[in-house]
Amino acid sequence: MPSSRHRQTTLAQRVTLVGTGAHTGRPCRMFLLPTDASSGIAFSRLDSEELIPASWRQVRDTRLRVEVGASGARVSTVEHVTAALSGLGVDNALIEVDGPEAPALDGSAHRIVEAVLEAGVSRLAAPRRALRILRRVRVEAGAAWAELAPIAAPRLEIDVEIDFPAPIGRQRVRRRLSPGVFVRELCWARSFGFLGDAERLWREGLALGATLDNSVVFAKGRVLNPGGLRRFDEPARHKALDALGDLALAGAPILGRFRSYRSGHALNVALVKKLMTTHGAFAMEEGASAARECRAEERVLSP
């Protein structure tokens, strides 16, 4: 049997989260359940029997969020829960939602992470699998771009740069990912937007549930939230969080370096699709070679 660090994981027990959808504005509940080895991450709506894999193949919309679907069933705004599970190294889980959208909670992955850590993570007998990047893959849209490139170390590195009007400006976040780094430095970064965009988004049926409780809102050169930013570069950290959730749609942990400039969900998902459909761009590894590098002091999950 592989050593504990080289084995797949799932949740130790059920997790329940309750909130409101950021885009629908509807109350919703989300349940995270343990599943068997090699089942991966999947979504299910309580009003449908369809199982929706958390896969780039199932993406139906990427406007300000990621929506996945199968047949007639869809689940929207999945990126924070996929980021939370990926960041914590959870390989297998079923995510049940009682409506069309996952709850926004505080606009970050923090409450999901807290709930998962409280529930615990169980090791399974099957060896972990990971995608090792072998060749650089890049997508572009105007000035924006995103790419994945190979690195020698068995880990995921991220380098995310954003460029928005004041007061956000140009920000950059570079990290070597591990569960500890994810928990301490990324999972709490909240969604953000500009008040001036609100009416346009409402006309498009988006951001109907966005409030100062689940979003950072900028207007007239300042932050409207009474508590301000959690860090000066919270917007860039949130884009890194979103990117991690989007990369999780590859279906396995990625070993390589992700870099982006002014990227978003659409470009990130396009990058994953290009990776998965480019011959020779990656190799699937199993067992010890698939385990991400993680220094002992950064481990937040028990072996």
C-alpha positions as a printed NumPy array, in Angstrom:
array([[  0.   ,   0.   ,   0.   ],
       [  1.318,   3.515,  -0.786],
       [  2.466,   5.646,   2.164],
       [ -0.207,   7.938,   3.596],
       [  1.014,  11.02 ,   1.746],
       [  0.795,   9.174,  -1.568],
       [ -2.791,   7.953,  -1.116],
       [ -6.027,   9.505,  -2.324],
       [ -8.253,  11.39 ,   0.09 ],
       [-11.904,  12.081,   0.769],
       [-13.885,  13.769,   3.518],
       [-14.122,  12.023,   6.879],
       [-17.751,  13.081,   7.27 ],
       [-20.509,  15.149,   5.706],
       [-20.185,  18.942,   5.578],
       [-23.154,  21.345,   5.418],
       [-22.954,  24.995,   4.335],
       [-25.873,  27.418,   4.069],
       [-25.97 ,  30.808,   2.372],
       [-27.182,  32.829,  -0.598],
       [-26.169,  32.628,  -4.234],
       [-24.077,  35.616,  -5.31 ],
       [-25.66 ,  35.71 ,  -8.77 ],
       [-29.173,  34.302,  -8.27 ],
       [-29.735,  35.927,  -4.875],
       [-31.539,  32.76 ,  -3.789],
       [-31.027,  30.975,  -0.445],
       [-29.173,  27.71 ,  -0.958],
       [-27.571,  24.818,   0.889],
       [-24.518,  22.836,  -0.082],
       [-23.543,  19.404,   1.228],
       [-20.08 ,  17.896,   0.788],
       [-20.046,  14.113,   1.137],
       [-17.327,  11.434,   1.258],
       [-16.971,   9.235,  -1.825],
       [-14.92 ,   6.257,  -2.963],
       [-11.405,   6.362,  -4.37 ],
       [-11.029,   7.497,  -7.988],
       [-14.55 ,   8.944,  -8.1  ],
       [-13.138,  12.482,  -8.24 ],
       [-15.075,  15.649,  -7.479],
       [-18.644,  15.813,  -8.755],
       [-21.754,  17.943,  -8.299],
       [-25.37 ,  16.923,  -7.952],
       [-28.547,  18.979,  -7.607],
       [-31.102,  17.676,  -5.149],
       [-33.85 ,  18.271,  -7.727],
       [-32.091,  16.163, -10.378],
       [-30.57 ,  12.703, -10.69 ],
       [-27.796,  13.964, -12.968],
       [-24.205,  13.654, -11.746],
       [-22.017,  16.51 , -12.995],
       [-18.26 ,  15.848, -12.869],
       [-16.11 ,  18.837, -11.905],
       [-14.493,  18.759, -15.326],
       [-13.538,  21.19 , -18.075],
       [-15.756,  19.108, -20.352],
       [-18.828,  20.063, -18.319],
       [-18.292,  23.858, -18.247],
       [-21.322,  25.7  , -19.597],
       [-20.632,  29.346, -18.672],
       [-17.68 ,  31.399, -17.44 ],
       [-19.156,  34.895, -17.063],
       [-17.929,  36.062, -13.632],
       [-18.212,  32.485, -12.357],
       [-17.916,  28.888, -13.511],
       [-21.087,  26.964, -14.278],
       [-20.993,  23.222, -14.93 ],
       [-23.783,  21.089, -16.306],
       [-24.901,  17.731, -17.663],
       [-28.051,  17.287, -19.732],
       [-30.559,  19.706, -18.206],
       [-28.967,  20.13 , -14.777],
       [-26.554,  22.966, -14.014],
       [-24.704,  24.213, -10.949],
       [-23.202,  27.679, -10.945],
       [-20.405,  29.438,  -9.036],
       [-18.494,  26.248,  -8.28 ],
       [-14.987,  27.749,  -8.326],
       [-14.626,  28.422,  -4.591],
       [-15.547,  24.917,  -3.505],
       [-13.337,  23.326,  -6.168],
       [-10.513,  25.625,  -5.033],
       [-11.068,  24.672,  -1.387],
       [-10.962,  20.944,  -2.08 ],
       [ -7.975,  21.26 ,  -4.403],
       [ -6.098,  23.533,  -2.017],
       [ -6.606,  21.102,   0.858],
       [ -5.695,  18.081,  -1.245],
       [ -9.131,  16.42 ,  -1.217],
       [ -9.322,  14.132,  -4.248],
       [-12.838,  12.691,  -3.972],
       [-16.125,  14.274,  -2.873],
       [-19.745,  14.614,  -3.932],
       [-21.109,  18.16 ,  -3.69 ],
       [-24.888,  18.319,  -3.433],
       [-26.624,  21.662,  -3.975],
       [-30.33 ,  22.303,  -3.427],
       [-30.595,  24.863,  -6.214],
       [-28.85 ,  26.281,  -9.276],
       [-25.937,  27.899,  -7.439],
       [-23.46 ,  27.199,  -4.648],
       [-23.7  ,  29.612,  -1.695],
       [-21.424,  32.655,  -1.793],
       [-20.813,  32.576,   1.973],
       [-18.359,  35.452,   2.645],
       [-17.226,  35.619,  -0.993],
       [-14.149,  33.48 ,  -0.424],
       [-13.358,  29.813,   0.259],
       [-12.635,  30.421,   3.945],
       [-15.826,  28.976,   5.426],
       [-15.611,  25.932,   3.168],
       [-12.029,  25.344,   4.287],
       [-12.986,  25.716,   7.953],
       [-15.837,  23.232,   7.556],
       [-13.68 ,  20.679,   5.731],
       [-10.884,  20.914,   8.292],
       [-13.413,  20.498,  11.101],
       [-14.957,  17.458,   9.403],
       [-11.553,  15.939,   8.718],
       [ -9.971,  14.281,   5.719],
       [ -9.601,  10.508,   5.343],
       [ -6.894,   8.667,   3.424],
       [ -8.011,   5.945,   1.034],
       [ -6.117,   2.873,  -0.131],
       [ -5.732,   3.941,  -3.763],
       [ -2.605,   5.849,  -4.861],
       [ -2.911,   9.518,  -5.777],
       [ -2.695,  10.57 ,  -9.401],
       [ -1.403,  13.876, -10.73 ],
       [ -0.852,  15.673, -14.024],
       [  2.794,  16.582, -14.546],
       [  3.235,  19.364, -17.1  ],
       [  5.728,  18.344, -19.81 ],
       [  5.363,  21.183, -22.32 ],
       [  4.389,  24.829, -22.038],
       [  0.754,  25.457, -22.932],
       [ -0.515,  29.019, -23.391],
       [ -3.762,  30.786, -24.289],
       [ -4.264,  34.478, -25.054],
       [ -7.132,  36.935, -25.451],
       [ -5.957,  40.408, -26.395],
       [ -3.467,  41.548, -23.749],
       [ -4.576,  38.819, -21.334],
       [ -2.897,  35.431, -21.185],
       [ -2.49 ,  32.311, -19.076],
       [ -0.019,  29.454, -19.301],
       [  1.176,  26.255, -17.676],
       [  4.838,  25.274, -17.828],
       [  6.938,  22.384, -16.502],
       [  9.064,  22.652, -13.354],
       [ 11.421,  20.15 , -11.749],
       [  9.801,  20.048,  -8.305],
       [  6.628,  17.984,  -7.682],
       [  4.402,  20.94 ,  -6.824],
       [  2.112,  23.606,  -8.223],
       [  3.471,  27.135,  -8.397],
       [  1.223,  30.092,  -9.213],
       [  2.116,  33.539, -10.508],
       [ -0.956,  35.716, -11.011],
       [ -0.875,  39.355, -12.112],
       [ -3.914,  41.63 , -12.4  ],
       [ -4.386,  45.173, -13.69 ],
       [ -7.549,  47.078, -12.772],
       [ -8.525,  50.74 , -12.453],
       [ -7.681,  52.526,  -9.206],
       [ -7.662,  51.852,  -6.355],
       [ -6.76 ,  48.234,  -7.223],
       [ -4.14 ,  48.945,  -9.858],
       [ -1.528,  46.38 , -10.781],
       [ -0.958,  43.553,  -8.294],
       [  0.963,  40.297,  -8.443],
       [  0.862,  37.169,  -6.279],
       [  3.454,  34.387,  -6.514],
       [  3.267,  31.297,  -4.316],
       [  4.442,  27.705,  -4.071],
       [  1.225,  25.913,  -3.237],
       [  0.751,  23.604,  -0.28 ],
       [ -2.274,  23.125,   2.003],
       [ -0.694,  25.423,   4.587],
       [  0.034,  28.196,   2.099],
       [ -3.477,  27.886,   0.673],
       [ -5.121,  28.177,   4.097],
       [ -2.979,  31.028,   5.363],
       [ -2.588,  33.133,   2.245],
       [ -5.333,  32.512,  -0.334],
       [ -8.522,  30.863,   0.891],
       [ -9.861,  33.991,   2.672],
       [ -9.54 ,  36.369,  -0.306],
       [-12.997,  37.599,  -1.355],
       [-14.701,  38.241,  -4.673],
       [-14.589,  41.883,  -5.706],
       [-16.152,  44.285,  -8.157],
       [-16.923,  47.894,  -8.992],
       [-20.198,  49.542,  -8.005],
       [-20.359,  51.202, -11.416],
       [-20.753,  47.785, -13.063],
       [-23.702,  46.733, -10.894],
       [-26.606,  47.845, -13.093],
       [-25.124,  46.219, -16.2  ],
       [-24.586,  42.951, -14.329],
       [-28.131,  42.991, -12.948],
       [-29.503,  43.389, -16.487],
       [-27.502,  40.296, -17.449],
       [-28.949,  38.338, -14.511],
       [-25.673,  38.404, -12.585],
       [-24.662,  39.644,  -9.116],
       [-28.299,  39.669,  -7.946],
       [-27.194,  38.403,  -4.534],
       [-23.945,  40.372,  -4.226],
       [-23.672,  42.405,  -1.019],
       [-20.947,  43.851,   1.168],
       [-21.202,  40.619,   3.162],
       [-20.034,  38.459,   0.254],
       [-18.081,  40.848,  -1.984],
       [-15.502,  43.595,  -1.813],
       [-16.992,  46.607,  -3.594],
       [-14.959,  49.501,  -4.983],
       [-16.434,  52.918,  -5.813],
       [-14.97 ,  56.401,  -6.292],
       [-11.464,  55.251,  -5.532],
       [-12.206,  53.534,  -2.238],
       [-13.455,  50.316,  -0.657],
       [-17.083,  50.494,   0.479],
       [-16.856,  47.572,   2.92 ],
       [-16.681,  48.914,   6.495],
       [-13.807,  46.571,   7.373],
       [-11.815,  47.404,   4.254],
       [ -9.514,  44.859,   2.632],
       [ -8.148,  41.834,   4.461],
       [ -4.79 ,  42.477,   2.737],
       [ -3.76 ,  45.266,   0.376],
       [ -3.473,  42.715,  -2.458],
       [ -6.673,  40.81 ,  -1.667],
       [ -7.964,  41.193,  -5.263],
       [ -4.878,  39.472,  -6.708],
       [ -5.081,  36.76 ,  -4.071],
       [ -8.72 ,  36.178,  -4.981],
       [ -7.783,  35.816,  -8.647],
       [ -5.223,  33.219,  -7.563],
       [ -7.943,  31.441,  -5.573],
       [-10.238,  31.466,  -8.606],
       [ -7.441,  30.146, -10.804],
       [ -6.852,  27.24 ,  -8.435],
       [-10.552,  26.374,  -8.621],
       [-10.467,  26.564, -12.411],
       [ -7.335,  24.412, -12.672],
       [ -9.06 ,  21.777, -10.54 ],
       [-11.314,  21.135, -13.545],
       [ -8.406,  19.196, -15.061],
       [ -9.567,  16.375, -12.778],
       [ -6.28 ,  15.789, -10.937],
       [ -3.653,  17.858,  -9.104],
       [ -1.349,  19.72 , -11.486],
       [  2.421,  19.625, -11.034],
       [  3.864,  22.638, -12.818],
       [  3.862,  26.441, -12.893],
       [  0.725,  28.464, -13.646],
       [  1.253,  32.059, -14.77 ],
       [ -1.336,  34.581, -15.877],
       [ -1.85 ,  38.241, -16.681],
       [ -5.343,  39.765, -16.537],
       [ -6.837,  36.295, -16.802],
       [-10.244,  35.167, -15.604],
       [-12.47 ,  32.112, -15.617],
       [-12.894,  31.977, -19.407],
       [ -9.168,  32.06 , -20.132],
       [ -8.297,  29.702, -17.264],
       [-10.821,  27.119, -18.444],
       [ -9.591,  27.516, -22.028],
       [ -6.075,  26.806, -20.752],
       [ -7.207,  23.618, -19.022],
       [ -8.996,  22.506, -22.187],
       [ -5.908,  23.171, -24.302],
       [ -3.727,  21.288, -21.811],
       [ -5.992,  18.256, -21.818],
       [ -6.318,  18.162, -25.614],
       [ -2.668,  18.826, -26.551],
       [ -0.739,  15.639, -27.244],
       [  2.365,  15.324, -25.09 ],
       [  1.583,  18.343, -22.896],
       [  1.307,  16.308, -19.706],
       [  1.891,  12.89 , -18.195],
       [ -0.311,  11.193, -15.627],
       [  1.743,  10.08 , -12.633],
       [  0.746,   7.857,  -9.759],
       [  1.869,   7.171,  -6.192],
       [  5.023,   8.807,  -4.825],
       [  5.732,  10.778,  -8.004],
       [  2.2  ,  12.247,  -7.891],
       [  2.48 ,  13.618,  -4.347],
       [  2.931,  17.373,  -4.195],
       [  5.938,  18.657,  -2.286],
       [  4.893,  19.931,   1.152],
       [  7.191,  20.998,   3.978],
       [  6.252,  19.534,   7.341],
       [  5.497,  22.894,   8.949],
       [  3.004,  23.669,   6.176],
       [  0.881,  20.56 ,   6.578],
       [ -2.573,  21.251,   7.937],
       [ -4.047,  17.791,   7.359],
       [ -3.266,  14.797,   9.494],
       [ -1.623,  11.902,   7.587]])
